[in-house]
């Protein structure tokens, strides 16, 4: 009778520089989940936000979701045919690169794909990210939404913010008759720019939530084989 792959001991020595107990706990939880759930999905996160990932966890409370420690996740699945936890499962380990996680569930493939296709959250971008949109403050009186909505539906920016705009954020503003104004259009960012701290502060000040948190499905395992989502 062939030896069961589930009885093999797997060393975590390559990942034990710190937090060994946490890594072992995650490894064991993944192995337990592999015995419980039919499907194993690899998902990729864009513009990671912990608060939004908590929303996903809540919506999938009847399943198990793991994020981070990709080396541990890969070891739990198995890196080769010899140490994979289930037949062909090691083929999923090669997809565990970057900001990815695992979702283990008994929900159908169609239900998983439908949920993540519609899951999008908007937030303010962070320094170092690429601008997903262009934003320019129009000349004249500066309004609280920076020209994103008609002036009649907006309010002038508080005069107390003028000094912050000019001295801290680099906007050539001034006060005229108690209103914050600029003489010419001021380009905060163009789409594709790598944003710095000043730009992200300006975008947040004017309520430009142009960073989208999305979760893309990479591949899944159905108990027998691994399927790339793009191929389907």
N, CA and C of each residue as an Amber inpcrd file, in Angstrom:
protein
   696
   0.8570000  -1.1990000   0.0000000   0.0000000   0.0000000   0.0000000
   0.8840000   1.2370000   0.0000000   0.6630000   2.2010000  -0.9060000
   1.5300000   3.4000000  -0.9530000   1.3840000   4.2430000   0.2980000
   2.4760000   4.8820000   0.6690000   2.4870000   5.7310000   1.8540000
   1.6790000   7.0000000   1.6070000   0.8280000   7.3500000   2.5450000
   0.0020000   8.5500000   2.4120000   0.8680000   9.7970000   2.4640000
   0.6040000  10.7350000   1.5430000   1.3630000  11.9870000   1.5250000
   1.0410000  12.8280000   2.7450000  -0.1170000  12.5800000   3.3520000
  -0.5410000  13.4050000   4.4890000   0.2410000  13.0930000   5.7610000
   0.9540000  11.9800000   5.7640000   1.7230000  11.6170000   6.9480000
   3.1490000  12.1410000   6.8930000   3.5220000  12.7790000   5.7850000
   4.8880000  13.2850000   5.6420000   5.1370000  14.4520000   6.5710000
   6.3300000  14.5310000   7.1260000   6.7370000  15.6740000   7.9200000
   7.3330000  16.7200000   6.9960000   6.9150000  17.9770000   7.1630000
   7.4130000  19.0650000   6.3280000   8.1800000  20.0330000   7.1940000
   9.4490000  20.3040000   6.8380000  10.2890000  21.2110000   7.6170000
   9.9940000  22.6560000   7.2790000   9.9410000  23.4910000   8.3060000
   9.7580000  24.9310000   8.1190000  11.0310000  25.6850000   8.4680000
  12.1730000  25.0180000   8.4170000  13.4260000  25.6410000   8.8430000
  13.7810000  26.8620000   8.0270000  13.3810000  26.8940000   6.7540000
  13.7170000  28.0340000   5.9090000  12.8880000  29.2660000   6.2290000
  11.8460000  29.1130000   7.0480000  10.9850000  30.2460000   7.3650000
  10.9410000  30.5430000   8.8600000  11.9540000  30.0670000   9.6270000
  11.8610000  30.1610000  11.0660000  12.7270000  31.2700000  11.6730000
  13.1830000  32.2520000  10.9020000  13.9980000  33.3120000  11.4600000
  13.2620000  34.0440000  12.5680000  11.9710000  34.2470000  12.4040000
  11.1740000  34.8250000  13.4700000   9.7270000  34.4070000  13.2680000
   9.0000000  34.3970000  14.3600000   7.5910000  34.0340000  14.2860000
   7.3430000  32.5980000  13.9040000   8.2280000  31.6930000  14.3300000
   8.0830000  30.2900000  13.9420000   6.7400000  29.7160000  14.3920000
   6.3280000  30.0490000  15.6060000   5.0790000  29.4890000  16.1130000
   3.8930000  29.9250000  15.2620000   3.8960000  31.1980000  14.8480000
   2.8110000  31.6860000  14.0070000   2.7900000  31.0080000  12.6580000
   3.9670000  30.7590000  12.1120000   4.0560000  30.0990000  10.8110000
   3.5900000  28.6500000  10.8950000   3.9680000  27.9840000  11.9800000
   3.5300000  26.6070000  12.1550000   2.0200000  26.5420000  12.3410000
   1.4780000  27.5240000  13.0630000   0.0320000  27.5560000  13.2800000
  -0.6990000  27.7530000  11.9570000  -0.1900000  28.6770000  11.1210000
  -0.8240000  28.9040000   9.8260000  -0.7220000  27.6540000   8.9490000
   0.4450000  27.0270000   8.9460000   0.6540000  25.8030000   8.1780000
  -0.3790000  24.7500000   8.5640000  -0.5720000  24.5520000   9.8610000
  -1.5070000  23.5330000  10.3380000  -2.9580000  23.8960000  10.0140000
  -3.2890000  25.1870000  10.1080000  -4.6500000  25.6220000   9.7860000
  -4.9760000  25.3920000   8.3120000  -3.9870000  25.6510000   7.4500000
  -4.2030000  25.4210000   6.0240000  -4.4000000  23.9370000   5.7480000
  -3.5850000  23.1080000   6.3730000  -3.7190000  21.6650000   6.1800000
  -5.0980000  21.1790000   6.6590000  -5.5630000  21.7010000   7.7930000
  -6.8890000  21.3220000   8.2970000  -7.9780000  21.7600000   7.3150000
  -7.8120000  22.9720000   6.7680000  -8.8030000  23.4790000   5.8180000
  -8.8100000  22.6590000   4.5360000  -7.6490000  22.1620000   4.1280000
  -7.5760000  21.3320000   2.9240000  -8.3780000  20.0450000   3.0860000
  -8.5270000  19.5840000   4.3260000  -9.3310000  18.3890000   4.5970000
 -10.8160000  18.7070000   4.6600000 -11.1490000  19.9880000   4.7970000
 -12.5370000  20.3920000   5.0230000 -13.2270000  20.8920000   3.7590000
 -12.4680000  21.6030000   2.9200000 -13.0800000  22.2920000   1.7750000
 -12.6450000  21.6690000   0.4470000 -13.5500000  21.7250000  -0.5160000
 -13.2990000  21.1100000  -1.8230000 -12.3840000  21.9630000  -2.6910000
 -12.6330000  23.2830000  -2.7130000 -11.9150000  24.1650000  -3.6250000
 -10.8440000  24.9820000  -2.9010000  -9.7260000  25.1700000  -3.5840000
  -8.6530000  26.0380000  -3.0970000  -8.3880000  27.0820000  -4.1720000
  -8.6080000  28.3430000  -3.8290000  -8.4150000  29.4370000  -4.7780000
  -7.1830000  30.2470000  -4.4140000  -6.4470000  30.7000000  -5.4060000
  -5.3970000  31.7060000  -5.2160000  -5.9550000  33.0240000  -5.7430000
  -5.9040000  34.0630000  -4.9080000  -6.3980000  35.3740000  -5.3230000
  -5.3010000  36.4180000  -5.1690000  -5.3800000  37.4540000  -5.9820000
  -4.3960000  38.5340000  -5.9970000  -5.0910000  39.8330000  -5.5940000
  -4.4370000  40.6170000  -4.7130000  -5.0390000  41.8460000  -4.1850000
  -4.3450000  43.0680000  -4.7780000  -5.1300000  44.0190000  -5.2670000
  -4.6050000  45.2960000  -5.7590000  -4.9620000  46.3880000  -4.7620000
  -3.9610000  47.2320000  -4.4200000  -4.1430000  48.3250000  -3.4540000
  -4.6480000  47.7980000  -2.1100000  -3.8300000  46.9870000  -1.4970000
  -4.1800000  46.2950000  -0.2620000  -4.6570000  47.2520000   0.8330000
  -5.8110000  46.9330000   1.4200000  -6.3470000  47.6390000   2.5720000
  -6.8820000  46.5900000   3.5410000  -6.3710000  46.5930000   4.7780000
  -6.7970000  45.5930000   5.7410000  -8.2890000  45.6540000   6.0230000
  -8.8340000  46.8850000   6.0720000 -10.2550000  47.0380000   6.3770000
 -11.1220000  46.3660000   5.3200000 -10.7260000  46.4880000   4.0430000
 -11.5190000  45.8890000   2.9780000 -11.3410000  44.3730000   2.9500000
 -10.1360000  43.9060000   3.2860000  -9.9250000  42.4610000   3.3370000
 -10.7760000  41.8450000   4.4520000 -11.0070000  42.6120000   5.5190000
 -11.8960000  42.1460000   6.5890000 -13.3110000  41.9770000   6.0750000
 -13.7260000  42.8370000   5.1540000 -15.0540000  42.6970000   4.5540000
 -15.1570000  41.3680000   3.7990000 -14.0960000  41.0130000   3.0860000
 -14.0920000  39.7420000   2.3560000 -14.1680000  38.5780000   3.3420000
 -13.3810000  38.6570000   4.4010000 -13.4100000  37.5980000   5.4150000
 -14.8150000  37.4380000   5.9930000 -15.4750000  38.5780000   6.2580000
 -16.8260000  38.5260000   6.8300000 -17.7960000  37.8780000   5.8560000
 -17.7120000  38.2630000   4.5860000 -18.6280000  37.7200000   3.5900000
 -18.4060000  36.2290000   3.3550000 -17.1860000  35.7540000   3.6370000
 -16.8650000  34.3410000   3.4330000 -16.5910000  33.6540000   4.7710000
 -17.4120000  33.9900000   5.7480000 -17.2150000  33.4480000   7.1080000
 -17.3380000  31.9270000   7.1440000 -18.0630000  31.3460000   6.2110000
 -18.2080000  29.8920000   6.1880000 -17.0780000  29.1840000   5.4720000
 -16.1110000  29.9460000   4.9890000 -14.9390000  29.3910000   4.3110000
 -13.6960000  29.8020000   5.0970000 -12.5140000  29.5470000   4.5630000
 -11.2800000  29.9690000   5.2130000 -10.4550000  30.7950000   4.2390000
  -9.9250000  31.9050000   4.7510000  -9.1170000  32.8020000   3.9290000
  -7.7780000  33.0340000   4.6110000  -6.7000000  32.8950000   3.8540000
  -5.3470000  33.1100000   4.3610000  -4.6420000  34.1250000   3.4710000
  -3.9360000  35.0740000   4.1120000  -3.2320000  36.0890000   3.3400000
  -1.8740000  36.3500000   3.9860000  -0.8370000  36.4770000   3.1460000
   0.5140000  36.6980000   3.6630000   1.2420000  35.3860000   3.8860000
   2.5740000  35.5040000   4.1270000   3.4150000  34.3220000   4.3490000
   3.2600000  33.3260000   3.2050000   3.5550000  33.7880000   2.0040000
   3.3510000  32.9440000   0.8330000   4.2040000  31.6800000   0.8620000
   5.4050000  31.7660000   1.4590000   6.2560000  30.5680000   1.5270000
   5.6150000  29.4910000   2.3890000   4.9920000  29.9200000   3.4900000
   4.3240000  28.9560000   4.3640000   3.1090000  28.3630000   3.6520000
   2.3430000  29.2120000   2.9700000   1.1750000  28.7120000   2.2370000
   1.6030000  27.6980000   1.1790000   2.6980000  28.0020000   0.4770000
   3.1800000  27.0970000  -0.5560000   3.6120000  25.7630000   0.0420000
   4.3030000  25.8110000   1.1860000   4.7340000  24.5690000   1.8380000
   3.5380000  23.7500000   2.2960000   2.4870000  24.4270000   2.7590000
   1.3010000  23.7100000   3.2130000   0.6280000  22.9790000   2.0580000
   0.6150000  23.5900000   0.8890000   0.0470000  22.9300000  -0.2840000
   0.9730000  21.8300000  -0.7920000   2.2760000  22.0960000  -0.7020000
   3.2810000  21.1800000  -1.2310000   3.9590000  21.7960000  -2.4320000
   5.2710000  21.7040000  -2.4720000   6.0400000  22.3390000  -3.5300000
   6.3230000  21.4140000  -4.7110000   6.2760000  20.1250000  -4.4820000
   6.5860000  19.1450000  -5.5270000   5.5740000  18.0060000  -5.4820000
   5.6410000  17.1500000  -6.4860000   4.7590000  15.9810000  -6.5060000
   4.9780000  15.1040000  -5.2750000   6.2230000  15.0920000  -4.7630000
   6.5510000  14.2170000  -3.6480000   5.9610000  14.6850000  -2.3290000
   5.8520000  16.0150000  -2.1440000   5.3700000  16.4890000  -0.8430000
   4.0180000  17.2110000  -0.9120000   3.3380000  17.1890000  -2.0650000
   2.0380000  17.8400000  -2.1500000   1.0240000  17.1440000  -1.2460000
   0.1240000  17.9540000  -0.6710000  -0.8220000  17.4110000   0.3120000
  -1.9230000  16.6020000  -0.3480000  -2.2700000  16.9820000  -1.5720000
  -3.2480000  16.2380000  -2.3510000  -2.7280000  16.1320000  -3.7840000
  -3.1960000  15.1520000  -4.5380000  -2.7040000  14.9830000  -5.9110000
  -2.8640000  16.2460000  -6.7640000  -1.7780000  16.6730000  -7.3980000
  -1.7190000  17.8320000  -8.3080000  -1.7770000  19.1750000  -7.5910000
  -1.8770000  19.1810000  -6.2540000  -2.0040000  20.4420000  -5.5260000
  -0.7410000  21.2910000  -5.6020000   0.4110000  20.6610000  -5.7870000
   1.6640000  21.4270000  -5.8540000   1.6760000  22.3810000  -7.0440000
   0.8650000  22.0970000  -8.0500000   0.8160000  22.9760000  -9.2270000
   0.2150000  24.3360000  -8.8830000  -0.4890000  24.4210000  -7.7590000
  -1.0640000  25.6950000  -7.3330000  -0.0230000  26.5490000  -6.6120000
   1.0010000  25.9330000  -6.0410000   2.0120000  26.6630000  -5.2640000
   2.7670000  27.6800000  -6.1090000   2.9850000  27.3690000  -7.3770000
   3.7380000  28.2770000  -8.2430000   3.0060000  29.5920000  -8.4780000
   1.7080000  29.6310000  -8.1910000   0.9340000  30.8710000  -8.3540000
   1.0210000  31.7740000  -7.1270000   1.6540000  31.3170000  -6.0760000
   1.7180000  32.0780000  -4.8270000   2.8940000  33.0510000  -4.8470000
   2.7370000  34.1310000  -5.5910000   3.7680000  35.1620000  -5.7050000
   3.1190000  36.5320000  -5.6030000   3.7580000  37.4260000  -4.8480000
   3.2340000  38.7830000  -4.7090000   2.1830000  38.8930000  -3.6200000
   1.2690000  39.8510000  -3.7830000   0.2270000  40.0960000  -2.7760000
  -0.9370000  39.1480000  -3.0270000  -0.7360000  37.8810000  -2.6810000
  -1.7360000  36.8520000  -2.9600000  -2.1640000  36.1540000  -1.6730000
  -3.2850000  35.4660000  -1.7600000  -3.7860000  34.7180000  -0.6230000
  -4.4960000  33.4660000  -1.0940000  -5.0160000  32.7170000  -0.1300000
  -5.7540000  31.4870000  -0.4090000  -7.1730000  31.6040000   0.1290000
  -8.1240000  31.1490000  -0.6440000  -9.5010000  30.9990000  -0.1940000
  -9.8650000  29.5350000  -0.3470000 -10.2390000  28.9050000   0.7660000
 -10.6650000  27.5110000   0.7440000 -12.1580000  27.4900000   1.0470000
 -12.9200000  26.8890000   0.1520000 -14.3740000  26.9840000   0.2490000
 -15.0500000  25.7840000  -0.4020000 -16.3120000  25.6000000  -0.0520000
 -17.1410000  24.6000000  -0.7170000 -18.1390000  25.2540000  -1.6710000
 -18.0910000  26.5890000  -1.7650000 -18.9860000  27.2950000  -2.6800000
 -18.5830000  27.0030000  -4.1270000 -19.5690000  27.0420000  -5.0170000
 -19.3210000  26.6900000  -6.4100000 -18.3800000  27.6760000  -7.0960000
 -17.7620000  27.2260000  -8.1630000 -16.8550000  28.0730000  -8.9330000
 -17.5940000  29.3110000  -9.4370000 -18.8130000  29.1330000  -9.9130000
 -19.5900000  30.2600000 -10.4390000 -19.8730000  31.2940000  -9.3580000
 -20.1970000  30.8510000  -8.1430000 -20.4990000  31.7850000  -7.0500000
 -19.2530000  32.5740000  -6.6370000 -18.1070000  31.9040000  -6.5800000
 -16.8610000  32.5870000  -6.2090000 -16.5150000  33.6380000  -7.2550000
 -16.5910000  33.2700000  -8.5080000 -16.2430000  34.2020000  -9.5810000
 -17.2070000  35.3900000  -9.6240000 -18.4800000  35.1460000  -9.4000000
 -19.4670000  36.2250000  -9.4230000 -19.2170000  37.2150000  -8.2850000
 -18.8890000  36.7130000  -7.1100000 -18.6470000  37.6010000  -5.9660000
 -17.4560000  38.5180000  -6.2160000 -16.3240000  37.9500000  -6.6050000
 -15.1130000  38.7610000  -6.7500000 -15.1530000  39.6490000  -7.9980000
 -15.9410000  39.2810000  -8.9870000 -16.0790000  40.1340000 -10.1650000
 -16.7690000  41.4470000  -9.8120000 -17.6150000  41.4200000  -8.7750000
 -18.3680000  42.6160000  -8.3980000 -17.8060000  43.3140000  -7.1600000
 -16.7360000  42.7920000  -6.5760000 -16.2070000  43.3560000  -5.3360000
 -15.1520000  44.4170000  -5.6420000 -15.5150000  45.6660000  -5.4210000
 -14.6000000  46.7860000  -5.6150000 -14.8370000  47.8210000  -4.5240000
 -13.7750000  48.3100000  -3.9210000 -13.8670000  49.3440000  -2.8960000
 -12.9400000  50.4940000  -3.2900000 -13.4130000  51.7180000  -3.0750000
 -12.6030000  52.9000000  -3.3810000 -12.0020000  53.4840000  -2.1230000
 -10.7720000  53.9880000  -2.2250000 -10.0990000  54.5980000  -1.0870000
  -9.1070000  55.6330000  -1.6320000  -8.5190000  56.3790000  -0.7070000
  -7.5230000  57.3710000  -1.1030000  -6.1890000  56.6810000  -1.3610000
  -5.4840000  57.0890000  -2.4070000  -4.2040000  56.4490000  -2.7300000
  -3.1260000  56.7970000  -1.7220000  -2.0670000  56.0290000  -1.7370000
  -0.9310000  56.2370000  -0.8390000   0.3070000  56.6100000  -1.6450000
   1.2390000  57.2540000  -0.9640000   2.4840000  57.6410000  -1.6220000
   3.1760000  56.4020000  -2.1860000   3.6900000  56.5360000  -3.4050000
   4.3520000  55.4230000  -4.0630000   3.4560000  54.6730000  -5.0220000
   2.1420000  54.8710000  -4.9260000   1.2300000  54.2320000  -5.8620000
   1.0940000  55.0820000  -7.1230000   0.6670000  54.4560000  -8.1990000
   0.4070000  55.1860000  -9.4280000  -0.9820000  55.8130000  -9.3800000
  -1.0730000  57.0460000  -9.8720000  -2.3660000  57.7210000  -9.9300000
  -3.2540000  57.0270000 -10.9530000  -4.4520000  56.6720000 -10.5460000
  -5.3720000  56.0020000 -11.4510000  -6.2580000  56.9850000 -12.1990000
  -6.1220000  58.2700000 -11.8920000  -6.8720000  59.2950000 -12.5870000
  -6.0870000  60.6000000 -12.5480000  -6.4730000  61.5510000 -13.3750000
  -5.8550000  62.8850000 -13.3500000  -6.7380000  63.8150000 -12.5280000
  -6.1070000  64.7850000 -11.8600000  -6.8820000  65.7320000 -11.0560000
  -6.2320000  67.1060000 -11.1170000  -7.0250000  68.0990000 -11.4740000
  -6.5610000  69.4830000 -11.5800000  -7.5000000  70.3990000 -10.8110000
  -6.9330000  71.2900000 -10.0110000  -7.7350000  72.2930000  -9.3090000
  -7.9180000  73.4710000 -10.2730000  -9.1580000  73.8040000 -10.6240000
  -9.3630000  74.8930000 -11.5960000  -9.0540000  76.2650000 -11.0060000
  -8.6690000  77.2000000 -11.8760000  -8.3560000  78.5680000 -11.4540000
  -9.5920000  79.2390000 -10.8640000  -9.3370000  80.1980000  -9.9740000
 -10.4260000  80.9290000  -9.3340000 -10.5810000  80.5220000  -7.8870000
 -11.7840000  80.6670000  -7.3760000 -12.0620000  80.2600000  -5.9980000
 -11.9130000  78.7430000  -5.8920000 -11.2080000  78.3100000  -4.8540000
 -11.0300000  76.8690000  -4.6370000 -12.1940000  76.3540000  -3.7950000
 -12.8610000  75.3450000  -4.3200000 -13.9920000  74.7450000  -3.6060000
 -13.5550000  73.4450000  -2.9310000 -14.3770000  72.9830000  -1.9970000
 -13.9950000  71.8410000  -1.1630000 -13.8030000  70.5490000  -1.9550000
 -14.4690000  70.4330000  -3.1250000 -14.2610000  69.2470000  -3.9540000
 -13.3560000  69.5280000  -5.1330000 -12.7660000  70.7170000  -5.1680000
 -11.7630000  71.0340000  -6.1850000 -12.2540000  70.9660000  -7.6100000
 -13.5150000  71.3270000  -7.8440000 -14.0290000  71.3380000  -9.2060000
 -14.6280000  70.0270000  -9.6740000 -14.7230000  69.0400000  -8.8050000
 -15.2960000  67.7540000  -9.2150000 -16.8100000  67.8140000  -9.3770000
 -17.4440000  68.7770000  -8.7150000 -18.8890000  68.9650000  -8.8290000
 -19.1420000  70.4380000  -9.1410000 -20.3020000  70.8030000  -9.6620000
 -20.5800000  72.2060000  -9.9680000 -20.4340000  73.1000000  -8.7450000
 -19.9470000  74.3240000  -8.9650000 -19.7090000  75.2630000  -7.8700000
 -20.9610000  75.5120000  -7.0530000 -22.1260000  75.5360000  -7.7210000
 -23.3640000  75.8040000  -6.9920000 -23.7520000  74.6830000  -6.0390000
 -23.1580000  73.5200000  -6.2360000 -23.4260000  72.3850000  -5.3430000
 -22.3240000  72.1920000  -4.3150000 -21.3300000  73.0690000  -4.3290000
 -20.1610000  72.9160000  -3.4650000 -20.0500000  74.1020000  -2.5200000
 -19.0640000  74.0380000  -1.6470000 -18.7670000  75.1300000  -0.7250000
 -17.3250000  75.5720000  -0.9040000 -17.0520000  76.8810000  -0.7770000
 -15.6680000  77.3370000  -0.8610000 -14.8150000  76.6700000   0.2220000
 -13.5700000  76.3990000  -0.1210000 -12.6520000  75.7970000   0.8400000
 -12.4780000  76.7270000   2.0350000 -12.3950000  76.1820000   3.2190000
 -12.2340000  76.9990000   4.4340000 -10.9610000  77.8310000   4.3360000
 -11.0900000  79.1250000   4.6700000  -9.9350000  80.0310000   4.5440000
  -8.7770000  79.6240000   5.4430000  -9.0670000  78.8960000   6.5160000
  -8.0120000  78.4640000   7.4290000  -7.0570000  77.4550000   6.7880000
  -7.4630000  76.8750000   5.6450000  -6.6100000  75.8890000   4.9630000
  -5.6640000  76.5180000   3.9490000  -5.7970000  77.8180000   3.7100000
  -4.9720000  78.4510000   2.6830000  -3.4850000  78.3250000   2.9730000
  -3.1040000  78.5700000   4.2140000  -1.6910000  78.4800000   4.5660000
  -1.1510000  77.0620000   4.3600000  -1.9600000  76.0710000   4.7060000
  -1.5480000  74.6790000   4.5130000  -1.3420000  74.3740000   3.0320000
  -2.2740000  74.8270000   2.2000000  -2.1440000  74.6190000   0.7600000
  -0.8570000  75.2170000   0.2250000  -0.5830000  76.4490000   0.6180000
   0.5360000  77.1910000   0.0420000   1.8750000  76.7450000   0.6000000
   1.9960000  76.6420000   1.9310000   3.2990000  76.3930000   2.5410000
   3.6510000  74.9160000   2.6630000   2.6530000  74.0580000   2.8370000
   2.9360000  72.6350000   3.0470000   2.7170000  71.7870000   1.7990000
   1.7380000  72.1840000   0.9760000   1.3730000  71.3330000  -0.1480000
   1.7600000  71.9180000  -1.5030000   2.3390000  73.1270000  -1.5190000
   2.8990000  73.6730000  -2.7420000   1.9180000  74.2650000  -3.7260000
   0.6800000  74.4750000  -3.3130000  -0.3000000  75.0860000  -4.2090000
  -0.1510000  76.6130000  -4.1240000   0.0240000  77.3200000  -5.2520000
   0.2440000  78.7770000  -5.2210000  -1.0630000  79.5420000  -4.9510000
  -1.6020000  79.3620000  -3.7790000  -2.8870000  79.9540000  -3.4270000
  -2.7070000  81.2830000  -2.6930000  -3.8080000  81.9980000  -2.5350000
  -3.8130000  83.2400000  -1.7620000  -5.2330000  83.4790000  -1.2600000
  -5.3580000  84.4690000  -0.3860000  -6.6760000  84.8320000   0.1420000
  -7.1290000  86.1370000  -0.4940000  -8.3480000  86.1370000  -1.0200000
  -8.9390000  87.3500000  -1.5740000 -10.3810000  87.4460000  -1.1010000
 -10.6460000  88.5160000  -0.3530000 -12.0020000  88.7210000   0.1870000
 -12.4820000  87.5180000   0.9920000 -11.5330000  86.9200000   1.7270000
 -11.8830000  85.7940000   2.5790000 -12.0180000  84.4710000   1.8590000
 -11.7140000  84.4180000   0.5550000 -11.8130000  83.1830000  -0.2240000
 -10.4190000  82.7240000  -0.6400000 -10.2280000  81.4030000  -0.6480000
  -8.9670000  80.8160000  -1.1070000  -9.0250000  80.7380000  -2.6300000
  -8.0350000  81.3230000  -3.2990000  -8.0610000  81.3700000  -4.7610000
  -6.6940000  80.9980000  -5.3360000  -6.6910000  80.6130000  -6.6170000
  -5.4540000  80.4400000  -7.3900000  -5.6550000  81.1200000  -8.7430000
  -4.5750000  81.6520000  -9.2960000  -4.6570000  82.4110000 -10.5390000
  -4.7870000  81.5050000 -11.7690000  -4.1490000  80.3520000 -11.7160000
  -4.1610000  79.4290000 -12.8600000  -4.5350000  78.0240000 -12.3990000
  -4.9510000  77.2030000 -13.3550000  -5.2250000  75.8000000 -13.0240000
  -3.9810000  75.1830000 -12.3940000  -4.2020000  74.3230000 -11.3890000
  -3.0710000  73.6600000 -10.7280000  -3.2440000  72.1500000 -10.8960000
  -2.2860000  71.5250000 -11.6100000  -2.3340000  70.0780000 -11.8380000
  -1.7830000  69.3590000 -10.6020000  -2.6300000  68.6300000  -9.9330000
  -2.1950000  67.8440000  -8.7660000  -1.4990000  66.5780000  -9.2290000
  -2.0910000  65.8840000 -10.1820000  -1.4630000  64.6690000 -10.7190000
  -2.0720000  64.3340000 -12.0710000  -1.3430000  63.5570000 -12.8250000
  -1.8300000  63.0110000 -14.0860000  -1.8840000  61.4940000 -13.9620000
  -2.7840000  60.8910000 -14.6700000  -2.9160000  59.4450000 -14.6030000
  -1.5860000  58.7680000 -14.9270000  -1.1950000  57.8340000 -14.0780000
   0.0640000  57.1130000 -14.2740000   1.2190000  57.6670000 -13.4710000
   1.0650000  58.8940000 -12.9040000   2.1270000  59.4540000 -12.0590000
   2.3460000  58.5920000 -10.8240000   3.5980000  58.4860000 -10.3900000
   3.8800000  57.8760000  -9.0900000   3.7040000  58.9760000  -8.0490000
   2.7420000  58.8010000  -7.1840000   2.3360000  59.8610000  -6.2640000
   3.3030000  60.0320000  -5.1080000   3.5300000  61.2970000  -4.7290000
   4.3120000  61.5720000  -3.5210000   3.3580000  61.9620000  -2.3980000
   3.9210000  62.2460000  -1.2200000   3.0940000  62.5040000  -0.0410000
   2.2230000  63.7470000  -0.2010000   2.7530000  64.7900000  -0.8480000
   1.9690000  66.0120000  -1.0400000   0.7700000  65.7480000  -1.9360000
   0.9990000  65.0180000  -2.9910000  -0.0940000  64.7270000  -3.9150000
  -1.1910000  63.9040000  -3.2390000  -0.8060000  62.9070000  -2.4580000
  -1.8230000  62.0860000  -1.7940000  -2.5950000  62.8940000  -0.7580000
  -1.9240000  63.8340000  -0.0790000  -2.6260000  64.6990000   0.8790000
  -3.6350000  65.5910000   0.1620000  -3.2500000  66.1070000  -0.9970000
  -4.1700000  66.9500000  -1.7550000  -5.3690000  66.1380000  -2.2520000
  -5.1290000  64.9600000  -2.7360000  -6.2270000  64.1230000  -3.2030000
  -7.2020000  63.8060000  -2.0700000  -6.6600000  63.5430000  -0.8950000
  -7.5280000  63.2630000   0.2430000  -8.2780000  64.5140000   0.6840000
  -7.5920000  65.6640000   0.6570000  -8.2210000  66.9220000   1.0530000
  -9.4400000  67.2230000   0.1850000  -9.3330000  66.9290000  -1.1070000
 -10.4250000  67.2300000  -2.0260000 -11.3410000  66.0270000  -2.2820000
 -11.1590000  64.9780000  -1.5080000 -12.0650000  63.8300000  -1.5850000
 -11.9550000  63.0180000  -2.8500000 -10.7390000  62.9390000  -3.4040000
 -10.5340000  62.1680000  -4.6350000 -10.0880000  60.7540000  -4.2520000
 -11.0510000  59.8670000  -4.0830000 -10.7610000  58.4830000  -3.7030000
 -10.5660000  57.6670000  -4.9730000  -9.3660000  57.7210000  -5.5210000
  -9.1220000  57.1280000  -6.8410000  -8.3390000  55.8210000  -6.7870000
  -8.1350000  55.2620000  -5.5950000  -7.4670000  53.9580000  -5.4980000
  -8.5360000  52.8910000  -5.3090000  -8.5270000  51.8880000  -6.1550000
  -9.5340000  50.8360000  -6.0800000  -8.9360000  49.5600000  -5.5170000
  -9.5610000  49.0700000  -4.4580000  -9.1910000  47.7770000  -3.8770000
  -9.9750000  46.7030000  -4.6180000  -9.2670000  45.8330000  -5.2970000
  -9.9210000  44.7490000  -6.0270000  -9.2270000  43.4280000  -5.7130000
  -9.9500000  42.3560000  -5.8980000  -9.4100000  41.0200000  -5.7000000
  -9.5900000  40.2470000  -6.9950000  -8.4840000  39.8080000  -7.5800000
  -8.5140000  39.0510000  -8.8340000  -8.2520000  37.5810000  -8.5490000
  -9.0310000  36.7340000  -9.1470000  -8.8420000  35.2950000  -9.0000000
  -7.7830000  34.8210000  -9.9930000  -6.8050000  34.0750000  -9.4890000
  -5.6870000  33.6310000 -10.3220000  -5.9020000  32.2070000 -10.8290000
  -6.1870000  31.2980000  -9.9040000  -6.3520000  29.8930000 -10.2580000
  -7.0780000  29.1860000  -9.1210000  -7.5620000  27.9740000  -9.4090000
  -8.2010000  27.1900000  -8.3470000  -7.9440000  25.7010000  -8.5420000
  -8.0750000  24.9930000  -7.4320000  -7.8990000  23.5450000  -7.3880000
  -9.2410000  22.9340000  -7.0010000  -9.6840000  21.9180000  -7.7260000
 -11.0120000  21.3500000  -7.4870000 -10.9770000  19.9440000  -6.8970000
  -9.8310000  19.5680000  -6.3420000  -9.7040000  18.2470000  -5.7770000
  -9.0100000  17.2690000  -6.7080000  -8.9260000  17.6430000  -7.9750000
  -8.3040000  16.7590000  -8.9610000  -7.2480000  17.4680000  -9.7980000
  -7.5080000  18.7320000 -10.1550000  -6.5960000  19.4550000 -11.0330000
  -6.6250000  20.9390000 -10.7130000  -5.6170000  21.6490000 -11.2360000
  -5.5230000  23.1000000 -11.0820000  -5.9810000  23.7540000 -12.3740000
  -6.7940000  24.7930000 -12.2330000  -7.3270000  25.5050000 -13.3790000
  -6.9660000  26.9810000 -13.2880000  -6.3590000  27.5200000 -14.3370000
  -6.0940000  28.9580000 -14.3920000  -7.3670000  29.6860000 -14.7760000
  -7.6850000  30.7520000 -14.0380000  -8.9190000  31.4870000 -14.3010000
  -8.8900000  32.1240000 -15.6790000  -7.7480000  32.6460000 -16.1020000
  -7.6360000  33.2970000 -17.4180000  -7.9710000  32.3420000 -18.5500000
  -7.6620000  31.0790000 -18.3540000  -7.9260000  30.0910000 -19.4020000
  -9.4170000  29.8150000 -19.5610000 -10.2050000  30.1900000 -18.5490000
 -11.6340000  29.9150000 -18.5890000 -12.4340000  31.1290000 -19.0370000
